[in-house]
């Protein structure tokens, strides 16, 4: 099953989820930004919302008790628009990334998308949606398509160095199983990856064993030092992701619950909380991943 990342390395130790008292959260709260107020905005515009999550979201957040499980806050120093507070089981929508202090100033489809993101994230964290390690194949295939698109031309993966792609895919599969699902970096991990990323790992087994594939910094370092993507650094990787996929996509590279929440949120027509075009990187796997999440709706 998925393991939850506590902090993001690419975002310089930003917390993935929070662990704070209710009183601490309330200092960032304004009554004008109540969940009830936000839902009134969403309900007024519900005819224009076209998404498989609609019935569940409208029903769930129409109940007073469930409204209390989501808070709309203004964390000035928190970079992400959505998170979760585990001590009090509270979903959080953060106004800061929207650069507003009033929830009514958020485009209603982006507001709705934030609710979907928060709900999906919570359901996965609480085990309502069980993500099995067999889905590492889908995640790997999808992220491989992104990496080839982002770095392929620069590193020749679309040309004379296309033979490096199997090694890249195998390394990525190791990273996903280790970072998202908690596998140790050993031969069992390599053998687990082999069925969906065929590669003769014996050629690089000793070298790979020196890296911590549960950490994205080590994964990036391996890609560089193994000459799959020579010279790749944390900075160049992050810059490219930020340029093409936006800050909102960053967590998808480090946390499985975020990955599935991000894919789900991106599928909401008219919203740009997560870039809507990301399905184009690998439409088949994108649809496969969405079908996994649809089970909670």
Secondary structure as UniProt FT lines:
FT   STRAND          7..8
FT   TURN            9..12
FT   STRAND          14..15
FT   HELIX           22..26
FT   TURN            27..28
FT   HELIX           31..33
FT   HELIX           35..44
FT   HELIX           46..48
FT   TURN            52..53
FT   HELIX           54..60
FT   TURN            61..62
FT   HELIX           64..67
FT   TURN            68..69
FT   STRAND          70..73
FT   TURN            76..77
FT   STRAND          82..85
FT   TURN            86..89
FT   STRAND          90..94
FT   HELIX           96..98
FT   HELIX           103..105
FT   HELIX           108..125
FT   TURN            126..127
FT   HELIX           133..135
FT   HELIX           136..155
FT   TURN            156..161
FT   HELIX           162..164
FT   HELIX           165..179
FT   TURN            180..181
FT   HELIX           187..194
FT   TURN            195..196
FT   HELIX           201..203
FT   HELIX           205..208
FT   TURN            209..210
FT   TURN            213..214
FT   HELIX           216..225
FT   TURN            226..227
FT   TURN            230..231
FT   HELIX           234..245
FT   HELIX           247..253
FT   HELIX           256..266
FT   TURN            269..270
FT   HELIX           276..281
FT   HELIX           283..293
FT   HELIX           294..296
//
